[in-house]
Amino acid sequence: MHQTLSPDRPAAPRATRAQFVGEDDKAMLRAARDLTKGLGEAKASVYWPDMLISALLGYAGIAVAIAAASVAVKLAAGLVAALALYRALMFIHELTHIHRDALPGFRTAWNLMVGIPMLTPSFMYEGVHVIHHKRTQYGTVEDPEYLPLALMKPWSLPLFVAVAMLLPVALILRFGVLYPLGLLVPPLRTFVWERFSSLSINPEFRRRAPEGEFAGRVRWQEAGASLWAIALIASVFVFGWEPLATALAILSLAAVLNQLRTLVAHLWENEGEAMTVTAQFLDSVNVPPPGLVAEIWAPVGLRYHALHHLMPSMPYHDLPEAHRRLARELGVGSTYEGANHPGMLVLVARIAKSTMGRRA
């Protein structure tokens, strides 16, 4: 039932991860299941136009940024390109969760249009991101996508964001240099696969060798990305360094934006213990409306990241409606409200304040 506050009654304290480390809020989990009936089908009429328009707009922006003589036009086109390609790239998150038979051809088309050109084919997330959602592995040392950032030293936050600027160059080296060399030197191939073949932030994570049908997908995606990376390196000798440098600067901006989003996707307060689903939810972040800015820095449903941890298979286009139903039914002061936050700056300040209490 929806709850309201009387003018003379103080707001209930926000629910926290620590309250639910040992036991779930079963009423909220039931509500999440019951209130979202009728949602959950990935709609091709939403996915395809969104992805295609985002990718084409991004590449058009890169072309304009390279060709324009005006610095102002270059900057404007570069910003549009970075935001559009960032949105297109975030569909990699959807690919790890939608059913394999949903949206026929979408995974292949995305890899050809976005994953390989941006040197981030879907194998770098598939088979890795699912570990982040496992009940007993989320937030532990086995989670490839978790670091206790709020419990680390103050310098760790700026370093965490700044390192993303180097990602496009690192990907060119990974696919254009290390992959071909690995075909000749098997130990190098193993090393590259274990350490540089996943979009992970946990430096202790080591990826297992691919198996079965997935290994076949890895082969063609990796070969395609390698050929594209080699072509980019070779382009410097044909067109000079400026076109490639412009494109890499745009992709660096997209990478930094994604790293900032990652920084506020969770509260990063877990010290390595396994948690209940409710605790995982409250360690994650929703930035719901009415604010519009979150739709830019957390596109394709990622502004509902906590809700996504409750219902990982929910398509991004259904998350806003799922959130409205749960917020309306569970109301103010509920456990569900505990994962809702006002915006990026507040979240960054919270994590930064936590790190300031630790000696550099």
C-alpha positions as CSV (number, residue, x, y, z in Angstrom):
1,M,0.0,0.0,0.0
2,H,1.2,3.5,-0.8
3,Q,2.4,5.3,2.3
4,T,2.3,9.0,3.0
5,L,3.9,11.2,5.7
6,S,2.0,13.5,7.9
7,P,3.4,17.0,8.3
8,D,4.4,16.3,11.9
9,R,5.9,12.9,11.4
10,P,9.6,12.7,10.5
11,A,10.6,10.7,7.5
12,A,11.6,7.1,8.1
13,P,15.3,6.4,8.0
14,R,16.6,5.1,4.6
15,A,16.9,1.3,4.3
16,T,20.5,0.2,4.1
17,R,22.5,-2.8,2.9
18,A,23.6,-3.5,6.5
19,Q,20.0,-4.2,7.6
20,F,19.6,-7.0,5.1
21,V,22.9,-8.8,5.0
22,G,21.4,-11.9,6.6
23,E,17.8,-11.8,5.6
24,D,15.8,-10.7,2.5
25,D,12.9,-8.3,2.5
26,K,10.6,-11.0,1.1
27,A,7.6,-8.7,0.8
28,M,9.6,-6.5,-1.6
29,L,10.8,-9.5,-3.6
30,R,7.2,-10.8,-3.9
31,A,6.0,-7.3,-5.0
32,A,8.7,-7.2,-7.6
33,R,7.5,-10.5,-9.0
34,D,3.8,-9.8,-8.8
35,L,3.6,-6.2,-9.8
36,T,5.6,-6.6,-13.0
37,K,3.5,-9.3,-14.6
38,G,2.9,-8.5,-18.2
39,L,6.3,-6.9,-18.6
40,G,9.5,-8.6,-19.7
41,E,9.3,-9.1,-23.4
42,A,12.1,-7.6,-25.4
43,K,10.5,-5.5,-28.2
44,A,12.3,-5.5,-31.6
45,S,10.4,-2.3,-32.4
46,V,12.3,-0.5,-29.6
47,Y,15.7,-2.2,-29.7
48,W,16.5,-2.0,-33.4
49,P,15.7,1.7,-34.0
50,D,17.3,2.8,-30.8
51,M,20.6,0.9,-31.5
52,L,20.7,1.8,-35.2
53,I,20.0,5.5,-34.8
54,S,22.5,5.8,-31.9
55,A,25.3,4.1,-33.9
56,L,24.7,6.0,-37.1
57,L,24.4,9.3,-35.3
58,G,27.7,8.5,-33.5
59,Y,29.6,7.6,-36.7
60,A,28.2,10.7,-38.5
61,G,29.4,12.8,-35.5
62,I,32.9,11.3,-35.8
63,A,33.0,12.0,-39.6
64,V,31.9,15.7,-39.0
65,A,34.5,16.1,-36.2
66,I,37.2,14.8,-38.5
67,A,36.2,16.9,-41.5
68,A,35.2,20.2,-40.0
69,A,37.5,23.1,-40.1
70,S,35.8,25.0,-37.2
71,V,37.0,24.1,-33.7
72,A,33.5,24.8,-32.4
73,V,31.9,22.4,-34.9
74,K,34.5,19.7,-34.1
75,L,33.8,20.0,-30.4
76,A,30.0,19.9,-30.9
77,A,30.1,17.0,-33.3
78,G,32.5,15.2,-31.0
79,L,30.2,15.6,-28.0
80,V,27.2,14.3,-30.0
81,A,29.3,11.4,-31.3
82,A,30.5,10.4,-27.8
83,L,27.0,10.5,-26.3
84,A,25.5,8.6,-29.2
85,L,28.2,5.9,-29.4
86,Y,28.1,5.6,-25.6
87,R,24.4,4.8,-25.8
88,A,24.9,2.4,-28.7
89,L,27.7,0.6,-26.7
90,M,25.5,0.2,-23.7
91,F,23.4,-2.3,-25.5
92,I,26.1,-4.8,-24.7
93,H,24.5,-4.9,-21.3
94,E,21.2,-5.9,-22.7
95,L,22.8,-8.7,-24.8
96,T,24.0,-10.5,-21.7
97,H,20.5,-10.7,-20.3
98,I,18.0,-11.1,-23.1
99,H,17.0,-14.6,-24.0
100,R,19.2,-16.1,-26.8
101,D,16.2,-16.6,-29.0
102,A,14.8,-13.0,-28.5
103,L,15.5,-10.4,-31.2
104,P,16.9,-12.7,-34.0
105,G,20.0,-11.2,-35.6
106,F,20.3,-8.4,-33.1
107,R,23.5,-9.7,-31.4
108,T,25.2,-10.2,-34.7
109,A,24.1,-6.8,-36.1
110,W,25.3,-5.1,-32.9
111,N,28.7,-6.7,-33.0
112,L,29.1,-5.7,-36.7
113,M,27.9,-2.2,-36.2
114,V,29.1,-1.3,-32.7
115,G,31.0,-4.0,-30.9
116,I,33.8,-4.6,-33.5
117,P,34.1,-1.0,-34.7
118,M,34.5,0.1,-31.1
119,L,36.8,-2.8,-30.3
120,T,34.3,-4.0,-27.6
121,P,32.7,-7.1,-29.0
122,S,30.0,-8.8,-27.0
123,F,32.2,-11.7,-25.8
124,M,34.0,-9.2,-23.5
125,Y,30.8,-8.9,-21.4
126,E,28.9,-12.2,-22.1
127,G,29.9,-14.9,-19.6
128,V,31.4,-12.3,-17.3
129,H,28.6,-10.0,-16.3
130,V,26.4,-12.9,-15.2
131,I,28.9,-13.6,-12.4
132,H,28.1,-10.1,-11.0
133,H,24.5,-11.2,-10.7
134,K,25.1,-14.5,-8.9
135,R,23.7,-14.6,-5.4
136,T,26.9,-15.9,-3.8
137,Q,29.5,-14.0,-5.8
138,Y,28.2,-10.4,-6.0
139,G,30.5,-8.1,-4.1
140,T,33.0,-10.8,-3.3
141,V,36.6,-11.2,-4.6
142,E,35.1,-13.5,-7.3
143,D,33.0,-10.7,-8.8
144,P,34.7,-9.2,-11.9
145,E,32.7,-6.0,-11.6
146,Y,33.1,-5.1,-8.0
147,L,35.6,-3.1,-6.0
148,P,34.9,-1.7,-2.5
149,L,35.6,1.8,-3.8
150,A,34.0,3.5,-0.9
151,L,36.4,1.7,1.4
152,M,39.6,2.5,-0.5
153,K,42.1,5.3,-0.4
154,P,41.1,8.8,-1.5
155,W,43.4,8.7,-4.6
156,S,41.6,5.6,-5.9
157,L,38.5,7.5,-7.2
158,P,40.3,9.9,-9.5
159,L,42.6,7.1,-10.7
160,F,39.5,4.9,-11.3
161,V,38.0,7.5,-13.6
162,A,41.2,8.7,-15.3
163,V,42.4,5.3,-16.4
164,A,39.3,5.1,-18.7
165,M,40.9,7.8,-20.9
166,L,43.4,5.2,-22.0
167,L,40.9,2.5,-22.8
168,P,40.6,3.1,-26.6
169,V,44.4,3.0,-27.1
170,A,44.6,-0.1,-24.8
171,L,41.9,-1.9,-27.0
172,I,43.9,-1.1,-30.2
173,L,47.0,-2.7,-28.6
174,R,45.0,-5.6,-27.3
175,F,43.4,-6.5,-30.6
176,G,45.8,-5.1,-33.1
177,V,49.1,-6.2,-31.5
178,L,48.7,-8.7,-28.7
179,Y,46.0,-10.9,-30.4
180,P,48.1,-11.5,-33.6
181,L,51.2,-12.2,-31.5
182,G,49.2,-14.6,-29.3
183,L,48.4,-16.7,-32.3
184,L,52.1,-17.3,-32.6
185,V,52.9,-17.5,-28.9
186,P,50.3,-19.6,-27.0
187,P,51.4,-18.5,-23.5
188,L,50.8,-14.9,-24.5
189,R,47.4,-15.8,-25.9
190,T,46.5,-17.4,-22.6
191,F,47.7,-14.4,-20.7
192,V,45.7,-11.9,-22.9
193,W,42.6,-14.0,-22.6
194,E,42.7,-14.3,-18.8
195,R,43.5,-10.7,-18.1
196,F,42.4,-8.5,-21.1
197,S,39.3,-10.1,-22.5
198,S,36.6,-8.9,-20.2
199,L,35.1,-5.5,-19.2
200,S,36.0,-6.1,-15.5
201,I,37.2,-3.7,-12.9
202,N,38.5,-6.3,-10.4
203,P,42.2,-6.7,-11.1
204,E,42.2,-10.1,-9.4
205,F,39.7,-11.5,-11.9
206,R,41.0,-14.2,-14.3
207,R,38.8,-15.3,-17.1
208,R,38.4,-19.0,-17.9
209,A,38.9,-20.3,-21.5
210,P,35.7,-20.2,-23.6
211,E,33.9,-23.4,-24.3
212,G,31.4,-24.8,-26.8
213,E,29.3,-22.6,-28.9
214,F,30.5,-19.5,-27.1
215,A,34.1,-20.3,-28.2
216,G,33.0,-20.1,-31.8
217,R,31.4,-16.7,-31.3
218,V,34.6,-15.5,-29.6
219,R,36.7,-16.6,-32.6
220,W,34.9,-14.6,-35.2
221,Q,34.4,-11.5,-33.0
222,E,38.0,-11.5,-31.9
223,A,39.3,-12.0,-35.4
224,G,37.0,-9.2,-36.7
225,A,38.1,-6.8,-34.0
226,S,41.8,-7.6,-34.7
227,L,41.4,-6.9,-38.4
228,W,39.7,-3.6,-37.6
229,A,42.4,-2.6,-35.1
230,I,45.1,-3.4,-37.6
231,A,43.3,-1.3,-40.2
232,L,43.1,1.6,-37.7
233,I,46.9,1.4,-37.1
234,A,47.5,1.3,-40.8
235,S,45.3,4.3,-41.4
236,V,47.9,6.5,-39.8
237,F,50.3,5.8,-42.7
238,V,47.6,6.7,-45.3
239,F,45.6,9.5,-43.8
240,G,47.9,10.8,-41.1
241,W,47.4,10.7,-37.3
242,E,44.7,13.4,-36.9
243,P,41.6,11.3,-38.0
244,L,42.5,8.5,-35.7
245,A,43.4,10.8,-32.9
246,T,40.1,12.6,-33.3
247,A,38.2,9.3,-33.2
248,L,40.1,8.1,-30.2
249,A,39.5,11.3,-28.3
250,I,35.8,10.9,-28.9
251,L,35.8,7.3,-27.7
252,S,37.9,8.3,-24.7
253,L,35.1,10.7,-23.7
254,A,32.6,8.0,-24.0
255,A,34.8,5.7,-21.9
256,V,35.2,8.3,-19.2
257,L,31.4,8.8,-19.1
258,N,30.9,5.1,-18.7
259,Q,33.4,4.9,-16.0
260,L,31.7,7.7,-14.1
261,R,28.4,5.8,-14.5
262,T,30.1,2.7,-13.2
263,L,31.4,4.7,-10.2
264,V,27.9,5.5,-9.1
265,A,26.2,2.3,-10.2
266,H,26.7,0.9,-6.7
267,L,27.6,2.3,-3.3
268,W,30.6,0.0,-3.2
269,E,30.4,-0.6,0.5
270,N,30.7,-4.3,0.7
271,E,33.9,-5.8,2.1
272,G,33.7,-9.1,0.4
273,E,30.9,-11.0,2.1
274,A,28.2,-12.7,0.2
275,M,24.9,-10.8,0.5
276,T,21.2,-11.4,0.2
277,V,19.4,-10.1,-2.9
278,T,17.9,-7.3,-0.9
279,A,21.4,-6.2,0.4
280,Q,22.7,-6.3,-3.2
281,F,19.7,-4.2,-4.3
282,L,20.5,-1.6,-1.6
283,D,24.2,-1.6,-2.5
284,S,23.0,-0.7,-6.0
285,V,21.6,2.6,-7.3
286,N,18.4,3.9,-9.0
287,V,18.4,7.5,-10.2
288,P,14.7,7.7,-11.2
289,P,12.8,10.6,-12.7
290,P,11.9,13.5,-12.5
291,G,15.5,14.3,-13.4
292,L,16.3,14.0,-17.1
293,V,20.1,14.2,-17.0
294,A,20.5,10.6,-15.7
295,E,19.0,9.4,-19.0
296,I,22.1,10.8,-20.7
297,W,24.8,9.5,-18.4
298,A,23.0,6.2,-17.6
299,P,21.2,5.3,-20.8
300,V,19.5,2.1,-21.9
301,G,17.8,1.5,-18.6
302,L,21.0,1.9,-16.5
303,R,19.5,4.7,-14.4
304,Y,17.4,1.8,-12.8
305,H,20.5,-0.3,-11.9
306,A,19.2,-1.3,-8.5
307,L,15.9,-2.4,-10.0
308,H,17.9,-4.3,-12.6
309,H,19.5,-6.3,-9.8
310,L,16.1,-7.3,-8.7
311,M,15.0,-8.3,-12.2
312,P,18.0,-8.9,-14.4
313,S,16.1,-10.2,-17.4
314,M,13.7,-7.2,-17.6
315,P,14.3,-5.4,-20.9
316,Y,15.4,-1.8,-20.5
317,H,12.3,-0.3,-22.1
318,D,10.1,-1.9,-19.4
319,L,12.2,-0.8,-16.4
320,P,10.5,2.7,-16.1
321,E,7.1,1.1,-15.9
322,A,8.3,-1.5,-13.4
323,H,9.8,1.2,-11.3
324,R,6.5,3.3,-11.3
325,R,4.5,0.3,-10.2
326,L,6.9,-0.6,-7.3
327,A,7.3,2.9,-6.1
328,R,3.5,3.5,-6.2
329,E,2.7,0.3,-4.3
330,L,5.5,0.2,-1.8
331,G,5.7,3.9,-1.2
332,V,7.7,6.3,0.9
333,G,9.9,4.8,3.6
334,S,9.9,1.3,2.0
335,T,13.0,-0.8,1.4
336,Y,12.5,-0.2,-2.3
337,E,12.9,3.6,-1.8
338,G,16.3,3.0,-0.1
339,A,17.9,2.4,-3.5
340,N,16.7,5.6,-5.0
341,H,19.1,8.5,-5.2
342,P,18.9,12.0,-6.6
343,G,21.9,12.1,-9.0
344,M,25.5,11.5,-9.9
345,L,27.0,14.4,-8.0
346,V,25.4,13.4,-4.7
347,L,26.6,9.8,-5.2
348,V,30.2,10.8,-6.0
349,A,30.3,13.0,-3.0
350,R,29.0,10.2,-0.8
351,I,31.7,7.8,-2.0
352,A,34.4,10.5,-1.8
353,K,33.4,11.4,1.7
354,S,33.7,7.7,2.7
355,T,37.2,7.5,1.2
356,M,38.3,10.7,3.0
357,G,38.0,8.9,6.3
358,R,40.9,6.6,5.2
359,R,44.5,7.4,5.4
360,A,46.2,8.1,2.0
